[in-house]
Amino acid sequence: MTLETITERIHHAEIAAERAPGSVCLIAVSKIQPLERVESVLQLGHRIFGENRVQEAAGKWPDLQQRYGDCELHLLGPLQTNKARQAMELFDVIHSLDRPKLATTLARLAQDAGKCPGLFIQVNTGEEPQKAGIAPADVDRFVADCSGMDLSISGLMCIPPADEDASVHFTVLADMAARNGLTGLSMGMSDDFETAIAKGATHVRVGSAIFGTRTEG
Ligand SMILES: *Cc1c(COP(=O)(O)O)cnc(C)c1O
């Protein structure tokens, strides 16, 4: 598939869901992809990208941005507190705020820097032990705690269990966001971004459908 196809499918999904055209942000997830694939998407004019690891992103994006101009970079993967400072310098948005200690660290760094990336709280909607994220029962309190630390939260993010109907998880996430007064919803990947848009996604994270299959590990 191509960027153009995905953009078109997003447009149709927006219309089908009676959402404003252009209201959904497409994050092209470039992790692990060969550089030439990333550059071909940059050459098409796309400027919003997602990465999973601080180190990997730091290795390629400063140079790519020098050559193609500023991009909006989103961190999607787990963030260690000792990489938080570097992440804040590199990324415009962090989607993986998943524990109180990270919130405390980000709040302190944001105070020092006088600015803060956009922040999504990752929710472990499937309550999977191996997956990061705030447990559903703790979300309301965590949102309040973040506000108490002066952290501005853009919305909620989830990665549904691979073997379950994603739409159920998208609905749960949308409800949690609504009752906490949060407007951002980071949900939907290559296989389910249209479903996510129907459920209110504001940010979809699409990798392999744009760039092709990743050869991981
Ligand atoms: C890799 C990844 C994606 C993109 O996955 P695809 O299935 O390739 O679209 C989206 N979100 C997160 C958090 C990821 O780690």
The ligand as a MOL file (V3000), in Angstrom:
LIG
                    3D

  0  0  0     0  0            999 V3000
M  V30 BEGIN CTAB
M  V30 COUNTS 15 15 0 0 0
M  V30 BEGIN ATOM
M  V30 1 C 4.5870 -0.4440 15.6360 0
M  V30 2 C 3.4960 0.3350 16.2640 0
M  V30 3 C 2.4520 0.8610 15.4790 0
M  V30 4 C 2.3070 0.6070 13.9860 0
M  V30 5 O 1.9640 -0.7280 13.7750 0
M  V30 6 P 1.5170 -1.2430 12.3030 0
M  V30 7 O 0.7640 -2.4760 12.5970 0
M  V30 8 O 2.7590 -1.4700 11.5470 0
M  V30 9 O 0.6720 -0.2030 11.7040 0
M  V30 10 C 1.5060 1.6280 16.1120 0
M  V30 11 N 1.5630 1.8800 17.4460 0
M  V30 12 C 2.5460 1.3960 18.2230 0
M  V30 13 C 2.5530 1.7050 19.6670 0
M  V30 14 C 3.5250 0.5960 17.6590 0
M  V30 15 O 4.4800 0.0910 18.4520 0
M  V30 END ATOM
M  V30 BEGIN BOND
M  V30 1 1 1 2
M  V30 2 1 2 3
M  V30 3 2 2 14
M  V30 4 1 3 4
M  V30 5 2 3 10
M  V30 6 1 4 5
M  V30 7 1 5 6
M  V30 8 2 6 7
M  V30 9 1 6 8
M  V30 10 1 6 9
M  V30 11 1 10 11
M  V30 12 2 11 12
M  V30 13 1 12 13
M  V30 14 1 12 14
M  V30 15 1 14 15
M  V30 END BOND
M  V30 END CTAB
M  END
